[in-house]
Amino acid sequence: MSLSSILSADAIDSAIKDCQAPDSFCPKKFFTLCGLTKKSPADVKKIFGILDNDGNGFVEEEELKFFLQRFSPGARVLTDKETKGFLSAADDDSDGRIGADEFQAMILS
């Protein structure tokens, strides 16, 4: 399964273009622009599964660096500042990683 089977390619392109400049990535804005905030909880979980590159049930800091590339292979890598900001915005239990429930809460709240 690919992200474009759940989200429209045009919406993904729009979201990627909005954060091309370093330190311009805002998770909430990105999720809105790509249409993820309008998806069902089941679709959000499917997307989390795609983003969880190693399949361990969590998205860690190393996976977050390449977050945009999971949506579009030519996209840039997140800066350290963006990666840490994203992690702190979603990591409700402060364990240094984002679980499926934390990801879903961030998207759908």
Buried (B, 14 or more C-beta within 10 A) or exposed (E): EEBEEBBEEEBBBBBBEBBEEEEEBBBEEBBBBBBBBEBEEEBBBBBBEBBBEEEEEBBBBEBBBBBBBBBBEEBBBBBEEBBEBBBEBBBEEEEEBBBBEBBBBBBBE
